[in-house]
Amino acid sequence: MVLTGAKLLVLGIFLVSYVFIILLYKHKLIVVAAAIAALLVLRILSPLEALRAVSWNVVLLYFGMLLVSEVFLYSKMPDYLATLFTSRAKGTAAATTILCLFTGLLSIALENVAVVLLVAPVAMSIARRSNINPVPLFIGMAISSNLQGAATLIGDPPSMLLAGYARLSFNDFFIYSGRPGIFFAVQVAALLSALVLLFFFRKDDRRMPSLDRHAYGSIVPTLLIGLLVVSLVLASSLKHNLEILAGLLCCLFGLVSFFWYLGHSRNRDLKPFLKALDWQTGLFLIGIFVLVQSLSAVGLLEDIAAWMQQIAGGRPLVVFLLVVGVSVALSAFIDNVPYLMAMLPVVGLLAQRTAVEPYALYIGLLLGASVGGNVTPIGASANIVAMGILKKHGYESRFFQFVRMGLPFTLVAVLSSSLFVWFLFGR
């Protein structure tokens, strides 16, 4: 790998930005904006190249799902379902495992942090009424949420990024080339890793207390999500599918959901609703597109792909395991969005230069980046939020207490899903 002056300059900007994103996570948008300004001033990219670097389909997907998710949470349907499912269990070990699985299922279509915040009151109620430590339960909910976020195109920003780059449709997450896709790989991982959670929960199993039923406000947001999914399925089946059709559909349903909220709530003060939406991450995504394009513009991504190919010796299985392993290790400590954006072109080049099916490598990258964040309490936003809720209620979670649950969960989830993917697509 020969580093020219331009490559060193861009690599320096990227690495410095990455460090400051980690250190100043709350101000990550300012960090990325400063990096883009430097790239434009130094003429590494032109303003037009920066605009072309953005996948507007992904951006529309994200902002549309923000509105759909928030209105669905407003309907209180998730609260109702969480209480309904857990109240049927006889012991707390079974109930808490069910609650983690339910949290994961919600994350298939909703933002992970919002899901954890939503299910937290039910989880705390179970813990207090049965006199069990809520720390393992909150860790279980966070890591289950992160896992299932990778299952569908609308589950999490990394999934949206992958779909945008690899041009995968909504249906491709379920069936690809006539074979079960990433959705089923994640479900296999979820079922097996649930056994890990049950093992930890059974250490403090108690009789399940009675829970107060939460009434839901309206079924309309639930029906809107169902219609959105059907629309995405039908759109994926079109022969001449617009590149931004999925994003436009999500925005359309987001606007419909928002106008329904305005009519149903009759709330003239929209500040609390708009404040609850994570606008910053959407803008952050736009910035990351531009930042990663600078790496491509000077040829750094090609150099990284060649280096990884050399390490793997061109052996398909080693290439696959290298992509998964590196993704898990790095995503345990760093934000998976910029990492995934940087690695998608690298994986695309690796797929061209080796005999590995591109879909297998893309799934391996997504699984590693999404599930790797489950190893530590700082690996994903949902983890940080879950630990913050515990601290607010007077419970402390130590770093290695999280790792003790997160690491075996991650190993089981990654190994099982990777074997599933390799058996179907890698050989």
C-alpha positions in Angstrom: 0.0 0.0 0.0 1.7 3.2 -1.2 0.4 6.3 0.6 0.7 9.5 -1.5 0.3 13.0 -0.1 -3.4 13.1 -1.0 -4.0 9.7 0.6 -2.2 10.7 3.8 -4.2 13.9 4.0 -7.6 12.2 3.5 -6.7 9.4 5.8 -5.6 11.9 8.5 -8.9 13.8 8.2 -10.9 10.6 8.4 -9.1 9.2 11.4 -9.1 12.4 13.3 -12.9 12.7 12.6 -13.4 9.2 13.8 -11.5 9.9 17.1 -13.6 13.0 17.7 -16.8 11.2 16.9 -16.0 8.7 19.6 -14.8 11.4 22.2 -17.6 13.9 21.4 -20.4 11.6 20.4 -23.1 14.1 21.3 -21.5 16.6 18.9 -20.8 14.2 16.1 -22.7 16.3 13.6 -20.4 19.2 14.2 -17.3 17.0 13.8 -18.5 15.6 10.5 -19.5 19.1 9.2 -16.0 20.3 10.0 -14.4 17.4 8.2 -16.5 18.0 5.1 -15.6 21.7 5.2 -11.9 20.7 5.2 -12.4 18.4 2.3 -14.1 21.1 0.2 -11.6 23.8 1.1 -8.7 21.4 0.2 -10.5 20.5 -3.0 -10.4 16.8 -2.3 -14.1 16.9 -3.4 -16.1 19.5 -5.2 -19.5 20.5 -3.9 -21.2 18.6 -6.7 -19.2 15.4 -5.9 -20.2 15.7 -2.3 -23.9 15.9 -3.2 -23.6 13.0 -5.6 -22.0 10.9 -2.8 -25.2 10.9 -0.8 -27.7 8.0 -1.2 -30.9 10.0 -1.0 -32.9 6.8 -0.9 -31.3 5.9 2.4 -31.9 9.4 3.8 -35.6 9.4 2.8 -35.9 5.9 4.3 -34.5 7.1 7.6 -36.6 10.3 7.9 -39.8 8.5 6.8 -39.3 5.7 9.4 -38.6 8.3 12.1 -42.2 9.6 11.8 -43.8 6.1 11.3 -42.0 4.8 14.4 -42.8 7.8 16.7 -46.5 7.7 15.9 -46.6 3.9 16.4 -45.0 4.4 19.9 -47.6 7.2 20.6 -50.4 4.6 20.0 -49.2 2.6 23.0 -49.7 -0.6 21.1 -46.2 -1.9 21.9 -46.8 -1.3 25.7 -50.0 -3.3 25.4 -48.4 -6.2 23.6 -45.3 -6.3 25.9 -47.6 -6.6 28.9 -49.8 -9.2 27.2 -47.0 -11.5 26.3 -45.0 -11.4 29.5 -48.0 -11.7 31.8 -48.6 -15.2 30.4 -45.3 -16.6 31.7 -45.3 -18.3 35.1 -41.7 -17.4 36.1 -39.6 -14.2 35.7 -36.9 -16.1 33.7 -39.3 -17.0 31.0 -41.1 -13.6 31.1 -37.8 -11.6 30.9 -36.6 -13.8 28.0 -39.9 -13.2 26.2 -39.6 -9.5 26.8 -36.1 -9.5 25.3 -37.4 -11.4 22.2 -40.3 -9.0 21.9 -38.0 -6.0 22.2 -36.0 -7.5 19.3 -39.1 -8.1 17.2 -40.1 -4.4 17.6 -36.6 -3.4 16.4 -37.2 -5.1 13.1 -39.2 -2.0 12.1 -38.5 0.6 14.8 -35.4 2.5 15.9 -33.5 0.6 18.6 -33.2 3.4 21.1 -36.9 4.2 20.9 -37.8 0.5 21.5 -35.6 0.3 24.6 -37.1 3.5 26.0 -40.6 2.2 25.2 -40.2 -1.3 26.9 -38.2 0.0 29.8 -41.3 0.8 32.1 -42.6 -2.8 31.6 -39.2 -4.2 32.4 -38.7 -2.1 35.5 -42.2 -3.0 36.7 -41.4 -6.8 36.4 -38.1 -6.3 38.2 -39.5 -4.3 41.1 -42.6 -6.4 41.6 -40.7 -9.7 41.6 -37.7 -8.2 43.5 -35.1 -9.2 40.9 -32.0 -7.2 39.7 -33.1 -5.3 36.5 -29.5 -5.0 35.2 -29.4 -8.3 33.3 -32.8 -7.7 31.8 -31.9 -4.2 30.5 -28.7 -5.6 29.0 -30.7 -8.4 27.4 -33.2 -6.0 25.9 -30.5 -3.7 24.4 -28.5 -6.5 22.8 -31.6 -8.2 21.5 -32.7 -4.9 19.9 -29.3 -4.4 18.2 -29.4 -7.9 16.7 -32.9 -7.7 15.2 -32.2 -4.2 13.7 -30.2 -5.9 11.0 -33.1 -8.2 9.9 -34.9 -5.9 7.5 -34.3 -2.9 5.2 -36.2 -0.6 7.6 -34.8 -2.0 10.9 -31.7 0.2 11.4 -29.5 2.7 9.6 -26.8 0.1 8.8 -29.4 -2.1 7.0 -30.6 1.0 5.1 -27.0 1.8 4.2 -26.3 -1.7 3.0 -29.5 -1.8 0.9 -28.7 1.5 -0.7 -25.1 0.5 -1.6 -25.7 -3.0 -2.8 -29.1 -2.1 -4.3 -31.0 -4.6 -2.3 -34.8 -4.4 -2.2 -37.0 -5.0 0.8 -37.7 -8.5 -0.4 -34.0 -9.3 -0.8 -33.6 -9.3 3.0 -36.1 -12.2 3.1 -35.4 -14.2 -0.1 -32.3 -13.7 -2.3 -31.7 -15.8 -5.5 -34.4 -18.3 -4.2 -32.7 -18.8 -0.9 -33.5 -17.5 2.7 -31.8 -14.2 3.2 -30.5 -12.2 6.1 -33.9 -12.0 7.9 -33.8 -15.8 8.5 -30.1 -15.7 9.5 -31.0 -13.1 12.2 -33.9 -15.2 13.4 -31.7 -18.3 13.8 -29.3 -16.1 15.8 -32.1 -14.7 17.9 -33.5 -18.1 18.9 -30.1 -19.5 19.8 -28.8 -16.4 21.6 -32.1 -16.3 23.6 -30.8 -19.5 25.3 -27.8 -17.5 26.5 -30.2 -14.9 28.0 -32.3 -17.6 29.6 -29.2 -19.1 31.2 -28.4 -15.7 32.9 -32.0 -15.0 33.9 -32.6 -18.5 35.5 -30.0 -17.6 38.1 -32.6 -15.3 39.7 -35.9 -16.9 38.7 -38.9 -15.9 40.7 -42.7 -16.3 40.5 -44.1 -13.9 37.9 -46.1 -11.1 39.5 -49.4 -9.8 38.1 -49.0 -6.8 35.8 -51.3 -3.9 35.1 -52.6 -4.0 31.5 -51.8 -1.0 29.3 -54.6 -0.1 27.0 -53.6 1.0 23.5 -54.8 4.3 22.1 -55.5 3.4 18.5 -54.9 0.5 16.1 -54.4 2.9 13.1 -50.6 3.3 13.4 -50.3 -0.5 13.5 -52.3 -0.8 10.3 -50.2 1.9 8.7 -47.0 -0.1 9.4 -48.7 -3.2 8.0 -49.6 -1.3 4.8 -46.1 0.1 4.5 -44.6 -3.4 4.7 -47.1 -4.6 2.0 -46.2 -1.6 -0.2 -42.5 -2.2 0.1 -43.0 -5.9 -0.8 -45.0 -4.9 -3.9 -42.5 -2.2 -4.9 -39.7 -4.7 -4.6 -41.5 -6.9 -7.1 -41.7 -4.2 -9.8 -39.4 -4.8 -12.8 -38.7 -1.1 -13.3 -38.2 0.0 -9.7 -37.2 3.6 -9.1 -34.0 3.7 -7.1 -35.6 6.0 -4.4 -39.0 4.3 -4.5 -38.6 2.7 -1.0 -37.5 6.0 0.5 -40.5 7.8 -1.1 -42.9 5.2 0.2 -41.5 5.5 3.8 -41.8 9.3 3.5 -45.4 9.0 2.3 -46.4 6.8 5.1 -44.4 9.0 7.5 -46.4 12.0 6.4 -49.7 10.1 6.7 -48.8 9.0 10.2 -47.9 12.5 11.2 -51.1 14.0 9.9 -53.1 11.2 11.7 -51.2 12.2 14.9 -52.2 15.8 14.4 -55.8 14.9 14.1 -55.9 12.3 16.8 -53.9 14.1 19.5 -55.2 17.6 18.8 -52.0 18.8 20.3 -51.1 22.3 19.0 -47.7 22.2 20.6 -45.6 20.0 18.3 -42.3 20.8 20.1 -42.3 17.6 22.3 -43.1 15.4 19.3 -40.5 16.9 17.0 -37.9 17.0 19.8 -38.3 13.2 20.3 -37.3 12.6 16.7 -33.6 11.8 16.1 -33.0 14.3 13.3 -29.3 14.5 14.1 -28.6 10.9 13.1 -30.2 11.5 9.7 -28.0 14.5 9.1 -25.0 12.6 10.4 -25.7 9.9 7.7 -25.6 12.5 5.0 -22.2 13.7 6.3 -20.8 10.2 6.5 -21.6 9.6 2.8 -19.5 12.5 1.9 -16.6 11.6 4.2 -16.4 8.1 2.9 -16.5 9.3 -0.7 -13.2 11.1 0.0 -11.6 7.8 0.8 -12.8 6.4 -2.5 -11.7 9.6 -4.5 -8.0 9.1 -3.6 -8.0 5.3 -4.0 -7.7 4.3 -0.3 -10.6 1.9 -0.4 -9.0 -0.1 -3.2 -5.8 -0.2 -1.1 -7.6 -1.6 1.9 -9.4 -4.2 -0.2 -6.1 -5.4 -1.7 -4.5 -5.6 1.7 -7.4 -7.7 3.1 -7.2 -9.9 0.0 -3.5 -10.4 0.6 -4.0 -11.4 4.2 -6.7 -13.9 3.3 -4.6 -15.4 0.5 -7.6 -15.3 -1.8 -9.3 -18.1 0.1 -13.1 -17.5 0.2 -13.8 -18.7 3.7 -10.9 -16.8 5.2 -12.1 -13.6 3.4 -15.6 -14.1 4.8 -14.3 -14.8 8.3 -12.0 -11.8 8.1 -14.8 -9.5 7.2 -17.1 -10.8 10.0 -14.3 -10.9 12.6 -12.9 -7.5 12.0 -16.4 -6.0 12.0 -17.3 -7.6 15.4 -14.0 -6.5 17.0 -14.1 -2.9 15.8 -17.9 -2.3 16.3 -17.5 -3.3 19.9 -16.0 0.1 20.5 -16.8 2.4 17.6 -20.0 3.6 15.9 -21.1 1.1 13.3 -22.5 3.7 10.9 -19.3 5.3 9.7 -17.5 1.9 9.9 -20.1 0.2 7.7 -20.1 3.1 5.2 -16.3 2.9 4.9 -16.3 -0.9 4.5 -19.1 -1.4 2.0 -17.0 -0.3 -1.0 -14.1 -2.4 0.4 -16.3 -5.5 0.6 -17.7 -4.8 -2.9 -14.1 -4.8 -4.2 -13.3 -8.0 -2.3 -16.3 -9.7 -3.8 -15.0 -8.8 -7.3 -11.5 -10.1 -6.6 -12.5 -13.3 -4.9 -14.8 -16.2 -5.5 -17.2 -15.2 -2.7 -20.8 -14.4 -3.4 -21.2 -10.6 -2.8 -24.4 -11.1 -0.8 -22.6 -13.4 1.7 -19.9 -10.8 2.3 -22.4 -8.0 2.6 -24.4 -9.9 5.1 -21.3 -10.9 7.0 -20.3 -7.2 7.2 -23.8 -6.1 8.4 -24.1 -8.9 11.0 -20.6 -8.2 12.4 -21.1 -4.4 12.5 -24.6 -4.7 14.0 -24.0 -7.5 16.5 -20.5 -6.5 17.4 -21.8 -3.5 19.3 -23.3 -5.9 21.8 -20.0 -6.8 23.3 -19.6 -3.6 25.4 -21.9 -1.0 26.9 -20.5 1.7 24.6 -20.8 -0.3 21.4 -24.3 0.8 20.4 -26.6 3.7 21.3 -29.3 1.3 22.6 -26.7 0.0 25.1 -25.8 3.5 26.4 -29.5 4.4 26.7 -30.3 1.2 28.6 -27.5 1.8 31.1 -28.6 5.4 31.5 -32.1 4.3 32.4 -30.7 1.9 35.0 -28.5 4.6 36.5 -31.5 7.0 36.7 -33.4 4.4 38.7 -30.5 3.9 41.1 -28.9 0.7 39.6 -25.2 0.7 38.5 -24.0 -1.6 35.7 -20.2 -2.2 35.6 -18.4 -2.5 32.2 -17.5 -6.1 32.6 -20.9 -7.0 33.9 -22.2 -6.0 30.5 -19.4 -7.8 28.7 -20.1 -11.0 30.7 -23.6 -11.2 29.0 -22.9 -9.4 25.8 -19.8 -11.4 24.7 -21.4 -14.9 24.8 -24.6 -13.5 23.3 -22.5 -12.0 20.4 -20.5 -15.1 19.9 -23.5 -17.4 19.6 -25.4 -14.9 17.4 -22.5 -14.2 15.1 -21.4 -17.9 14.8 -24.9 -19.2 14.2 -25.9 -16.5 11.6 -22.5 -16.7 9.9 -22.7 -20.5 9.5 -26.3 -20.1 8.1 -25.1 -17.5 5.6 -22.0 -19.4 4.6 -23.9 -22.7 4.1 -26.4 -21.0 1.8 -24.3 -18.4 -0.1 -20.6 -18.8 0.6 -19.7 -22.2 -0.7 
